[in-house]
Amino acid sequence: MTSTDAGRPLRVAIGEDDVLLREGVARILTDAGLEVVSRSGDADDLLHRTLAYRPDVVVADVHMPPGFTDDGLRAAMELRRRSPGIGVLILSQFCEPAYVMDLVGERPEGVGYLLKERVGDVTAFVDAVTRVAAGGSALDPEVVARMLGRRTREGPLQQLTPRELAVLAAMAEGLSNLGVAESLLISHASVEKHVTAIFRKLRIAPLDSENRRVQAVLTYLRTDDRRR
């Protein structure tokens, strides 16, 4: 869905210092029916314009001027603090789970982190943007694999079977049960069975909403990361 409940197109702000990538992302989103309300080449301008235009979602790079370190990420975190209703999708060249944990903070709603190479899969990229705008999550599979991989040696995740870990990873990426089934080539009923087992083993109460279940998984990952 590329429009809000009110019927207007989803509004997007873009923060990317690479002109070609910035314009490419804008073109992809515009062609998909979203409205790009601002384009910024540095983190300070991104923060200023986003607070002024109040889009539904921000798509931003991690490394941006003026500092060329994690300026874009810090701008995104500030936006989440000051405007909780705005979704934030980070695009990065680097697979950095620590960045994900910083971005998620105490509130996993409306957050995403993708490697820049994923933009080439236009359908999946647009889906990630719209999912984050709606308050869902979209985490890069490579980042999720690294997050889960360093937890399999000890702790509650050690109780999960390889298939359950695969299901958990797909859920953390933001996929619905149907999406998990299609991704792993298993039945919808099998996914439901695995999800029930995952929540039982991780002691996470199953919830009605697909989105809230994903948020529960992200919350677990964040909390577990801080215990280590």
Salt bridges, closest charged atoms under 4 A:
GLU16 OE1 - LYS116 NZ 3.15
GLU23 OE2 - ARG22 NE 3.90
GLU23 OE1 - ARG39 NH1 2.40
ASP31 OD2 - ARG27 NE 3.00
ASP45 OD2 - ARG49 NE 2.72
ASP56 OD2 - ARG8 NH1 2.93
ASP61 OD2 - LYS116 NZ 3.10
ASP70 OD1 - ARG74 NE 2.87
ASP71 OD2 - ARG74 NH2 3.48
GLU78 OE2 - ARG81 NH2 2.62
GLU78 OE2 - ARG82 NH1 3.64
GLU106 OE2 - ARG226 NH1 2.69
GLU117 OE2 - ARG118 NH1 3.92
ASP127 OD2 - ARG131 NH2 2.37
ASP140 OD2 - ARG118 NE 2.63
GLU164 OE1 - LYS201 NZ 2.85
GLU192 OE2 - HIS188 ND1 3.28
GLU210 OE2 - ARG213 NH2 2.91
ASP224 OD2 - ARG151 NE 3.15
ASP224 OD1 - ARG227 NH1 3.90
ASP225 OD1 - ARG150 NH2 2.89
ASP225 OD1 - ARG151 NH2 3.28
